[in-house]
């Protein structure tokens, strides 16, 4: 069995990695400790990151294109998560709504 990603998947990785390098908040330093999302400051910081992902076309990538997503395959969703984890990106707001409730 071949566990390698195909060229389309790797192209998505390169595109997202490049976008993250240009757009990841420079003041974000995740040391493995979750910040309290109930503080207004943390909520606004997460909201700004969420908006940046959305504006860049990188929010809800698993949603169909006609609903604002990228129609990403399961493997592309794995790559997306790997890249967010690699840079220790801040969490977004309303993860449950996006991942489960809003799933088309």
C-alpha positions, 0 to 999 in steps of 0.5 A: 500500500502506498501512503504517499500524498499525490501531487495535488495533495502536496500542491495544497500543502505547499500553497497552505504552507506558503500562506501560513508563512506570510499570515501566521500572527507573529505574536503567537507563541504556543508553548503547549498551553491553552489560553483561556478562550473566555477572556475578551482579549483571547477571543478577539485574537482567535477571531482575528485569526479565524477571519484571516483564514477565511479571507485567505480561503483557508477556513472550512476547506472540507465544505463544498466550493459552492458553500465557500469551502475548497471541497478538500478530500480527507487526505487534504484535510489531514494535510491542512491539520498537519500544517496548522499543527506544524506551526502551532497556529492559534485555534479559531473560534466556533470549531464545533460549529465549523467541523460538525454542525456546519458540515454540509 
